[in-house]
Amino acid sequence: MDGGSPRSVEVGATVATAAPLSDGFGRIARDLRLSVTDVCNLRCRYCLPDEQMAWLPREQRLAEDETVRLVTLLARLGVRTVRVTGGEPLVRPRLAPLVARIAAIEGIEELSLTTNGVLLAKHAEALAQAGISRVNVSLDSVDPQRFNELTRRDLLPRVLEGIAAAQAQPGIEQVKLNAVAMRGITEHEALDLVAFARAQDLQLRFIEVMPLDAGHRWRQQDVLSAEELRAIIATRWAVEPLEREPASTATVFRFADGGGEVGFIASVTEPFCADCDRIRLTADGQLRTCLFAHDETDLRGPLRSGADDRELERIVRGAVAGKQWGHEIHRPGFRPPDRPMSAIGG
């Protein structure tokens, strides 16, 4: 195991030596996916049902001070990048002030946001000023009718307005598009999505549909693979692979004509578990070491019961040490997590 060099950090009123936050396979957790709400204002067919959802009661969600305290602890243990997620994070009240407090935490080097874009135009300026430097916007179709069919909401113009607003912010260095790749749908949307991204100078990333829907209806045969998507794109544009960055979720290709890049997150067919450096904190204060994990570690309970930072660190280290090797989607008997993506955080 690569333990790295211990470093001296302040914990509460004392000083402790914090070794890297390592799991049993030598991977070091540096990236936090922070869910700030489980609520979403779209009803994407691969994620949520259209009927009324039972969202978390307000008292079960972490308060702002609780969130900041836990992120501060994780930063002391080596977390360096934070991606704010949901549900849809922009439906959370006072998101910009929370972002500003997280951005001010010592050790946090990059703060990004994943959003469906519906409310982005309204909040882009405040978020950029608060410290968001990168934004990923989910966009599965640029056709209004198909967008409506997929999301069950007629809101494509607002998403496009949000993308433009984010691009206009000086503090936001990069805006990317995320498209979920689904057989029977994305084959017909891919070229238009790529053309839109190229025209707007945006990197588009296709994400293989994963077994994280609320209805547990995912099937292996519904996955449109990254390899198949690359073949579709190659019918119009030649692409060339770039070297994969360590711990990156995406493999990125550049267009041979210089028209930007396109990425593929192939969690199902080309998993990248071997160098995963991500952990997740849900909106209700559960630490998850893998998107597909069945076990969660409660941090909210100890936090509210008066646990000090040393005790919280012990709990976090124990959880990360037990991180599973991979998601094992291809193994017989694979069982998806009980909670859907909206409740886990992207």
C-alpha positions, 0 to 999 in steps of 0.5 A: 500500500502506498501510504505516502508521507504523513502530514501535521494538521490541526484537529480541533484544538490539538495537532495530529499526524494525518496519513493519507486517506487510503483503502485496502488496495492502496488507493487514496481518496482525494475527490469528494462528491458532495450531495446537497439535496436528494430533490430534483426538478426533472423526472428523467426516465432512467433515474426517477419515476414521474409520480410524487417522490418521497424526498428526505425530510428536512431534518434528515438532511445535513445543515450548512454548518454540518456540511462545512464541518465534515468537508473541513475534516475530509480536507484535513485528511487529504481530500482536494477536490469537491464536486457539488451534486444532488438530486439537483443541487440548485434547488437547495436554498442558500447554495452559493453561501454554502459553496463560498464556505467550502471554497474557503476551506484550507486544502480544497483546490477545486470546486465544481458543480453537476447540474441539470441546468434548469436553474443555472442561468439564475445562479451562475454568477453567484456560484462563480463568485462563490468559487465554482470553477467547473460546471457539468450540465446534463443534456441527453438531447438537443431536440425539444420533443425528445428532451421532453420525452426523456425528462418529462419536462418541457424545459430545454430552452432554460437548460440552453440558457443556463449553459450560455450563462455559465460560459459567460462567467469569467470565474468558470473555467470549463463547462462540460456536457454529460449525456447518458447513453441509452440503447434505442435513444442515444444512437439517434441523438449522438451526432446532434449532441456532438455537433452542438457541443462542437459549435459551442466549444464544449466537451461532451461526455457520454455516460453509459447508463448505470443501474441506479434508477429508482425503479430498478428497471435497468438491464444490461442490454439497455447499455449503449457502450462507449465503443459503439458510440465512438463508431457512431461518431466516427461516421462523421468525425475522425477522433484520436485518443488522448492519454487518460489522466490518473483517476479520471472517470472519462477517456477523452478523444480529440477530433482530428480536425481540431474541433475540440474533444469528446469523452466517454465514461464507460462505468459498465463496459470499461470500468476504472475502479483500479485507481478510483480516488472518489468518496461520496457524502450524501445529503443525509450525511452518509459516507459512501466509498463506491457509487454501487456500495450497499453499505453506508457509514453514518456520519450525521448520527455521531456528528449530532451526538457530539463526536469530536473530530478524532472520533469522526476521523476514526469512523471515516478512516474505517469506512475508506479502509473497507472500500470494495475493489470494484462495482462487479456489475458483470458478476453473477448475482450483482445487485444494484444499490438500494438508493437511486442516483438522486439519493446517492449523489452523482 
